[in-house]
Amino acid sequence: MHIALLPLDERPVNTRLPRQVAAVAGAEVKLPPAAVLSHKKQPGDTAALGSWLESTVEGSAPADELVASLDTLGYGGLIAARTTTDSVAAVLDRWEALRRVRARAPRTGLHAVSLVTRAPNSNSSDEEPDYWRHIGVDLHRYGAALHRRYLGEQAGEREAGELRERLPRDSVADFEARRLRNHTVNLAALGLAADATVQTLLVTADDTAERSAGSLEQHWLAHWKRVLGDAVDGVLMHPGADEVGAVLVARAVLGRLRDTPLPVAVECAVPDGLSRVAPYENLPLAQGTQGHLRAVGAAPAAGADAELVVVVHPPDRQGGDWAHQHPRVREQEHSEVRATAERVASLVAAGAAVVVADCAYPNGSDPALLAALQSRIELKSLAAYGGWNTAGNTVGSALAHGVVCATARAAGVLDHVAHHRLLLHRLIEDHAYMTDIRGRALARFSQQDRHDELPAEVREPARSWIAAELARSVERFPEFAGWSLPADSVRLPWDRTFEVDFTLRPADGPAAEAVPEEGLR
């Protein structure tokens, strides 16, 4: 099975992770050459990316399925959608490559994603226009005030007016014009689904809030989805972003291995857990999880009908964030930690395929849960684990891995080495790195309080120190005895500590994870 992927950007979560998910079922994912992809704020070559996409359905070995980021095809990448000044007409013209693909390969699966532009609550321009470093928090508040004003809330009217008068007019004008452009483009994306150019369209949003500029735009998009009705049945909207490549790759794999959706049960051992709204999101976990479920090609199920069970560890009400304000970690015997761990253990003992979606804290795992799980089960027995960034990132990526694992096992094509590699990769990155090594690295090598780009003189010392720590981190998971993490495989893709990349070497098998150079920087 061959899948062509036009990723959201060049980071490992958008290139390596989808490949790792596909490999669990023995499928291959092809990426564009790294030279034509974006490099952080440098947009990719949209003409070359469109040509590459068209080429994937030509020749003697065309792709069976295509997964495409509309932001990458239209703007050159995720950050380019937030920073470039390309016109609506230019973006839509680049999308014509999709119509040409559909005309040439009418039976090839074509799955796409378009993002609602974020407005993060921070004064950091690391991934935003330059003016964000001065007024980002106020622009986030301005978007929320506009949303409240639209809903008829008097406080919104007053705050929107005050902020508009106080903030630099050129920056506000750019913020508004860019959002209008990107919202217009997202409306046009619905047209790609309505005319069957794409069979699946995810319109997702990251780094948002219940009242925000993006949430209001999602409301308008949802209105048009309702108006268009059955014509856009393949359109799904929910919180998320960086997990979507893996989600749509999983959907493509399931579509090739199954004739019907995979029945999946979603559980939470904490009574009100799924009603909680996780940080950086605008929907209760129950709604977001159902969106991810449909996105991967699964269907809700219960009891004996389920072939996979997703156990959600809900947000800790005390708050905390591993990238900013570290949480006060609970004890293993905390009621919510114990409830989740015991439910997972009982399901594993009963022979169920279990996914753990650890949503307790943003940007890292719950150490108490990991310890409680290790005292009750072998982590290798899990179908998947996730505990990174937002709840949407966690649920989507863990579910993608889990559904492919369950489906591949049933079809007799499960690659056990690839499955264990991905499971261990997530445990090391989400737990050892994000909740421990990352924070210590930032404190040791930088005066920064955010994971922005590191000063040039400390990049290699920081990378080398992180590599040594990561190489030792495999010992934290004795269930994976024999696996190793070569220190020379570790890199910081965007010269910052926020994300890391590495490969894993199994006890028996290939010398290292095979990851072709295309698509990776």
C-alpha positions as a printed Julia matrix, in Angstrom:
521×3 Matrix{Float64}:
   0.0     0.0     0.0
   1.42    3.37   -1.06
   0.25    6.68    0.38
   1.42   10.1    -0.8
   1.5    12.77    1.91
   1.73   16.53    1.42
   2.41   17.41    5.08
   1.4    20.41    7.17
   5.07   21.35    7.46
   8.48   19.68    7.7
   8.52   18.88   11.44
   8.81   15.2    12.46
   5.29   15.13   13.88
   4.01   15.91   10.38
   6.47   13.72    8.45
   7.91   10.94   10.63
   4.77   10.23   12.72
   2.46    9.52    9.73
   5.12    7.18    8.35
   5.41    5.4    11.68
   1.63    4.93   11.81
   1.5     3.52    8.28
   4.45    1.2     8.93
   2.47   -0.59   11.66
   0.4    -2.08    8.82
   3.33   -2.46    6.42
   2.25    0.56    4.36
   4.62    3.12    2.86
   4.24    6.91    2.91
   5.96    9.03    0.28
   6.79   12.69    0.97
   7.87   15.57   -1.28
  11.59   16.36   -1.45
  12.75   18.31    1.6
  14.05   21.11   -0.62
  10.54   22.12   -1.73
   8.91   21.94    1.73
   8.73   24.85    4.15
  11.45   25.54    6.68
   9.71   27.17    9.61
   8.86   30.72    8.42
  10.26   30.13    4.93
   7.33   28.97    2.76
   7.64   25.9     0.6
   7.68   26.05   -3.19
   3.95   25.86   -3.92
   4.43   25.3    -7.66
   6.8    22.4    -7.07
   4.54   20.96   -4.37
   1.55   21.05   -6.71
   3.56   19.35   -9.46
   4.78   16.72   -7.01
   1.22   16.01   -5.88
   0.09   15.51   -9.47
   3.06   13.24  -10.2
   2.06   10.84   -7.4
  -0.88    9.49   -9.42
   1.18    9.02  -12.6
   3.72    6.43  -13.69
   3.89    2.69  -13.17
   3.37    2.76   -9.38
   0.82    5.48   -8.56
  -0.19    6.17   -5.0
  -3.21    4.28   -3.71
  -4.23    7.14   -1.41
  -3.34   10.84   -1.14
  -3.3    12.98    2.01
  -2.85   16.72    1.46
  -2.52   19.8     3.64
  -4.38   22.62    1.9
  -2.29   25.13    3.86
   0.89   23.68    2.38
  -0.48   23.49   -1.14
  -1.98   26.98   -0.98
   0.45   29.0     1.13
   3.58   26.86    1.36
   3.06   25.61    4.92
   1.32   26.04    8.25
   3.24   29.12    9.37
   3.1    30.61    5.88
  -0.69   30.66    6.23
  -0.19   32.97    9.23
   2.53   35.21    7.78
   2.31   35.49    3.97
   0.29   38.03    1.96
  -0.75   35.81   -0.97
  -4.23   36.58   -2.3
  -7.28   34.35   -2.11
  -7.12   33.99   -5.9
  -3.49   32.81   -5.77
  -4.24   30.22   -3.07
  -7.27   28.83   -4.87
  -5.39   28.65   -8.16
  -2.77   26.42   -6.48
  -5.56   24.17   -5.25
  -6.46   23.4    -8.87
  -3.77   20.71   -8.68
  -6.28   18.73   -6.61
  -8.9    18.9    -9.34
  -6.34   17.74  -11.89
  -5.42   14.84   -9.61
  -9.08   13.89   -9.26
  -9.6    14.02  -13.04
  -6.58   11.78  -13.7
  -7.18    9.34  -10.84
 -10.92    9.29  -10.05
 -10.65    6.17   -7.87
  -7.69    7.28   -5.77
  -8.61    8.23   -2.22
  -8.0    11.94   -1.62
  -8.09   13.24    1.96
  -7.35   16.86    2.89
  -7.03   19.14    5.89
  -7.38   22.89    6.26
  -6.75   24.76    9.48
  -8.65   27.6    11.09
  -5.95   30.19   11.79
  -4.93   30.35   15.42
  -4.46   33.48   17.57
  -2.31   32.23   20.48
  -2.5    33.8    23.91
   1.18   34.74   24.05
   3.6    37.51   23.15
   5.8    35.33   20.96
   6.45   35.76   17.25
   8.27   32.44   16.92
   5.5    31.1    14.68
   3.46   34.27   14.12
   3.84   37.65   12.37
   6.61   39.77   13.89
   4.19   42.13   15.68
   2.93   39.2    17.77
   5.91   39.6    20.12
   4.54   42.93   21.3
   0.74   42.55   21.22
  -0.04   38.85   20.82
  -1.93   38.53   24.11
  -4.02   41.6    23.27
  -4.81   40.29   19.77
  -5.96   37.02   21.34
  -8.19   39.06   23.66
  -9.41   41.13   20.7
 -10.52   38.0    18.85
 -12.33   36.76   21.95
 -14.02   40.16   22.37
 -15.21   40.08   18.75
 -16.7    36.64   19.41
 -18.5    37.87   22.53
 -19.74   40.93   20.64
 -21.14   38.67   17.9
 -23.01   36.73   20.6
 -24.54   39.97   21.88
 -22.51   40.14   25.09
 -22.11   43.79   26.17
 -18.65   43.21   27.64
 -17.48   42.08   24.22
 -18.66   45.28   22.54
 -16.82   47.42   25.08
 -13.58   45.44   25.12
 -13.39   45.12   21.33
 -13.72   48.88   20.98
 -11.13   49.61   23.65
  -8.58   47.2    22.2
  -9.09   48.41   18.65
  -8.46   52.0    19.73
  -5.4    51.15   21.8
  -3.58   48.7    19.53
  -1.44   49.74   16.52
  -3.79   50.22   13.61
  -1.55   48.61   10.99
  -1.15   45.46   13.1
  -4.88   45.18   13.76
  -5.59   45.75   10.07
  -3.15   42.97    9.13
  -4.66   40.63   11.73
  -8.18   41.26   10.4
  -7.25   41.07    6.71
  -5.32   37.83    7.14
  -8.16   36.2     9.06
 -10.67   37.31    6.42
  -8.49   35.85    3.67
  -7.97   32.56    5.47
 -11.64   32.24    6.39
 -12.62   32.84    2.76
 -10.19   30.13    1.73
 -11.67   27.73    4.31
 -15.14   28.37    2.9
 -13.75   27.49   -0.52
 -12.37   24.27    0.96
 -15.95   23.22    1.66
 -16.46   23.5    -2.09
 -13.74   20.89   -2.69
 -15.8    18.48   -0.62
 -19.13   19.54   -2.12
 -17.97   18.8    -5.69
 -16.26   15.55   -4.62
 -12.73   16.71   -5.43
 -11.8    15.42   -1.96
 -13.66   12.62   -0.23
 -12.54   13.63    3.27
 -11.94   17.16    4.54
 -10.89   17.93    8.09
 -11.23   21.57    9.18
  -9.39   21.68   12.48
  -8.28   24.37   14.91
  -5.42   24.43   17.4
  -4.45   26.77   20.22
  -7.94   28.18   20.6
 -10.47   28.83   23.36
 -14.23   28.75   23.85
 -14.36   32.47   22.99
 -11.83   33.33   20.27
 -11.5    34.54   16.71
 -11.08   30.98   15.5
 -14.08   29.64   17.4
 -16.31   32.26   15.78
 -15.01   31.3    12.34
 -15.67   27.64   13.11
 -19.26   28.64   13.94
 -19.66   30.21   10.48
 -18.06   27.2     8.78
 -20.36   24.86   10.69
 -23.32   26.91    9.43
 -22.31   26.34    5.8
 -21.66   22.67    6.46
 -25.24   22.37    7.69
 -26.55   24.29    4.68
 -24.67   22.08    2.2
 -25.91   18.95    3.95
 -25.17   15.55    2.42
 -22.89   17.09   -0.2
 -20.28   17.69    2.49
 -20.83   14.58    4.59
 -17.07   13.96    4.42
 -16.3    17.24    6.21
 -15.37   16.98    9.9
 -14.53   19.78   12.34
 -12.86   19.4    15.73
  -9.84   20.63   17.75
  -6.41   19.58   16.53
  -3.65   20.26   14.02
  -0.31   18.45   14.13
  -1.89   15.02   14.55
  -4.03   15.3    11.41
  -1.43   13.87    9.0
  -1.25   10.7    11.08
  -5.05   10.63   11.44
  -5.69   10.84    7.7
  -2.95    8.33    6.93
  -4.65    5.96    9.39
  -7.96    6.6     7.63
  -6.36    5.73    4.3
  -4.92    2.5     5.71
  -8.24    1.46    7.23
 -10.04    2.18    3.97
  -7.76   -0.28    2.21
  -7.9    -3.01    4.87
 -11.55   -2.85    5.94
 -14.93   -2.56    4.23
 -16.63   -1.08    7.3
 -15.6     1.43    9.99
 -13.65   -0.03   12.92
 -15.89   -0.21   16.04
 -14.2     1.72   18.85
 -15.32    2.41   22.42
 -14.27    5.6    24.2
 -14.17    5.47   27.99
 -13.15    7.67   30.88
 -12.91    6.26   34.39
 -13.5     9.73   35.89
 -17.27   10.42   35.93
 -17.2    13.96   34.52
 -13.9    13.6    32.67
 -15.21   13.72   29.11
 -17.29   16.82   29.84
 -14.15   18.84   30.62
 -12.76   21.31   28.09
  -9.01   20.89   27.8
  -6.66   23.9    27.67
  -6.2    25.41   24.19
  -9.47   23.86   23.0
 -13.08   24.95   22.66
 -15.1    21.73   22.93
 -15.63   19.15   25.68
 -13.4    16.11   25.31
 -16.42   13.96   24.46
 -17.13   15.98   21.3
 -13.5    16.31   20.27
 -12.88   12.59   20.71
 -15.89   11.69   18.59
 -14.54   13.97   15.87
 -11.2    12.15   15.89
 -13.03    8.82   15.91
 -14.86    9.64   12.69
 -11.74   11.18   11.18
  -9.7     7.97   11.41
 -12.52    5.92    9.87
 -13.84    4.41   13.08
 -17.35    4.26   14.52
 -18.59    4.5    18.12
 -19.22    1.15   19.77
 -19.77   -0.24   23.22
 -19.06   -3.41   25.13
 -18.27   -6.58   23.24
 -18.9    -4.87   19.9
 -15.76   -2.74   20.22
 -12.54   -3.98   18.61
 -10.56   -1.18   20.29
 -11.03    0.74   23.54
  -9.72    4.29   24.03
  -9.28    5.21   27.69
  -9.07    8.98   28.13
  -7.19   10.33   31.16
  -8.94   13.72   31.58
  -7.47   17.18   32.26
  -6.32   17.79   35.82
  -8.57   20.48   37.28
  -5.57   21.99   39.09
  -4.12   22.99   35.73
  -0.49   23.25   34.71
   1.38   23.03   31.41
   4.7    21.25   30.84
   5.86   23.89   28.35
   5.1    26.93   30.52
   3.9    26.51   34.11
   4.82   23.02   35.28
   1.95   21.24   37.05
   1.97   20.03   40.63
   2.09   16.33   39.81
  -0.37   14.17   41.7
   0.42   10.97   43.55
  -0.19    7.55   42.01
  -2.99    7.02   44.5
  -4.85   10.17   43.5
  -8.42    9.07   42.76
  -8.37   10.09   39.08
  -4.95    8.59   38.41
  -5.86    5.34   40.14
  -9.22    5.12   38.35
  -7.64    5.48   34.92
  -4.82    3.04   35.64
  -7.15    0.4    37.08
  -9.55    0.64   34.16
  -6.7     0.23   31.67
  -5.34   -2.74   33.64
  -8.73   -4.48   33.77
  -9.23   -4.06   30.02
  -5.75   -5.37   29.23
  -6.32   -8.35   31.53
  -9.53   -9.09   29.65
  -7.62   -9.19   26.37
  -8.88   -5.9    24.93
  -6.84   -3.74   22.56
  -6.37   -0.55   24.59
  -5.31    2.98   23.68
  -4.32    5.37   26.48
  -4.94    9.04   25.68
  -3.25   10.97   28.49
  -4.85   14.44   28.42
  -4.08   15.41   32.01
  -1.69   18.24   31.1
  -0.84   20.11   27.91
   2.59   19.56   26.39
   3.49   16.38   28.23
   2.31   13.32   30.07
   1.09   12.68   33.61
   4.07   11.02   35.38
   1.77    9.66   38.08
  -0.3     7.83   35.48
   2.76    6.34   33.8
   4.04    5.08   37.13
   0.62    3.67   38.03
   0.37    1.91   34.68
   3.87    0.43   34.93
   2.99   -1.05   38.32
  -0.06   -2.78   36.83
   0.64   -3.74   33.2
   3.41   -4.2    30.67
   3.32   -1.06   28.56
   4.12   -3.2    25.5
   0.62   -4.64   25.82
  -0.99   -1.33   24.82
  -2.29   -0.75   21.32
  -1.14    2.89   21.53
  -0.24    5.71   23.9
  -0.25    9.48   23.56
   0.42   12.32   26.0
   1.78   15.34   24.12
   0.8    18.95   23.35
  -2.97   19.53   23.2
  -5.69   17.01   23.98
  -6.51   16.92   20.26
  -2.9    16.1    19.4
  -2.9    13.34   22.02
  -6.24   11.75   21.17
  -5.82   11.97   17.41
  -2.31   10.53   17.2
  -2.92    7.78   19.76
  -6.16    6.82   18.05
  -4.44    6.76   14.65
  -1.83    4.33   15.96
  -4.4     2.24   17.8
  -6.84    1.76   14.92
  -4.06    0.79   12.53
  -2.66   -1.66   15.08
  -6.06   -3.29   15.65
  -6.93   -3.4    11.96
  -3.52   -4.69   10.88
  -3.63   -7.42   13.53
  -7.06   -8.56   12.32
  -5.88   -8.53    8.71
  -2.72  -10.47    9.53
  -0.36   -7.7     8.41
   0.74   -6.22   11.76
   4.43   -5.31   11.84
   5.27   -5.91   15.51
   8.62   -4.1    15.35
   7.05   -1.01   13.8
   4.26   -1.11   16.38
   6.65   -1.33   19.34
   8.89    1.33   17.81
   6.03    3.83   17.64
   4.76    2.92   21.12
   8.21    3.38   22.66
   8.81    6.57   20.65
   5.7     8.17   22.12
   6.52    7.04   25.65
  10.03    8.49   25.42
   9.04   11.74   23.72
   5.83   12.45   25.63
   7.04   11.3    29.04
  10.84   11.31   29.34
  11.46   14.29   27.08
   8.46   16.59   27.44
   7.88   16.22   31.17
  11.52   16.1    32.26
  14.45   16.49   29.87
  13.0    19.41   27.91
  12.5    21.69   30.91
  15.94   20.92   32.29
  17.51   21.65   28.91
  15.78   25.02   28.66
  16.96   25.98   32.14
  20.49   24.75   31.53
  21.17   26.34   28.14
  18.97   29.42   27.93
  17.7    32.4    29.88
  14.38   32.04   28.04
  11.14   31.12   29.72
   9.62   29.88   26.44
  10.78   27.25   23.97
  11.6    29.79   21.25
  14.65   29.45   18.99
  17.86   28.85   20.93
  20.8    31.25   20.62
  23.18   29.94   17.94
  26.08   29.42   20.33
  24.18   26.93   22.54
  22.36   24.89   19.91
  24.94   22.14   19.53
  25.77   21.93   23.27
  22.03   21.72   24.02
  21.46   19.1    21.34
  24.39   17.03   22.54
  23.24   17.14   26.18
  19.65   16.27   25.21
  20.95   13.4    23.05
  22.81   11.89   25.99
  19.77   12.21   28.25
  17.47   10.67   25.64
  19.86    7.78   25.0
  19.6     6.92   28.72
  15.83    7.39   28.82
  15.14    3.99   27.23
  16.08    2.48   30.59
  12.91    4.02   32.05
  10.91    1.45   30.1
  12.35   -1.99   30.95
   9.46   -3.64   29.08
  11.35   -2.67   25.91
  14.62   -4.34   26.89
  17.07   -4.43   24.0
  15.86   -1.27   22.29
  18.29    1.64   22.08
  18.25    5.29   21.05
  21.42    6.27   19.15
  22.59    9.64   20.46
  23.74   10.68   16.99
  20.16   10.41   15.7
  18.89   13.21   17.97
  18.19   16.62   16.47
  16.23   19.8    17.24
  14.36   20.43   13.99
  13.59   24.12   14.57
  16.63   24.88   16.74
  14.48   25.03   19.85
  13.69   22.66   22.69
   9.93   22.49   22.07
  10.18   19.47   19.75
  12.83   16.79   19.27
  13.53   14.11   16.68
  15.28   10.76   17.11
  15.29    7.18   15.89
  15.06    3.92   17.79
  17.0     0.7    17.24
  15.33   -2.64   18.1
  17.1    -5.51   19.8
  16.75   -7.66   16.69
  16.1    -6.28   13.25
  17.3    -3.36   11.11
  20.2    -1.34   12.47
  17.96    1.72   12.78
  14.59    3.05   11.76
  14.57    3.53    8.0
  13.44    7.06    7.25
  14.17    8.27    3.69
  15.55   11.75    3.44
  12.74   13.25    1.38
  10.45   15.35    3.51
  12.86   15.53    6.45
  15.26   18.37    7.26
